[in-house]
Amino acid sequence: MIEDLMQQTVTLRRISGETRDSMGSSTLTYTETTTTMYLEPRSGRENGEDRGTGAGEWLGVGRADVTFSDHDQIVYGSLTFDIVAPIRPFFDPRREAVSHVEMDLREVT
């Protein structure tokens, strides 16, 4: 089953607010939740040259019981990803329920 592939522990980072310092500069604040996902690189950097592949594009497969938003970030080890496409739920007709969600990710760090 697809859930068996979701063995990578990640942090789901969601914007929860904004703070301002005395100079008026704003800093986003986040809430963080730990979950498991399956992450797979789709393309990568080729010696720093642009050869038509996106730098750091990944596929993310998430659990159906976790709510993802296109404004969230996924943190996996030292890598941080933005969700860059609509989140796609996948329906399992045998269970008559959503089995998992897929999303396109772009590495930002």
Order of alpha helices (4+ residues) and beta strands (2+ residues): beta-beta-beta-beta-beta-beta-beta
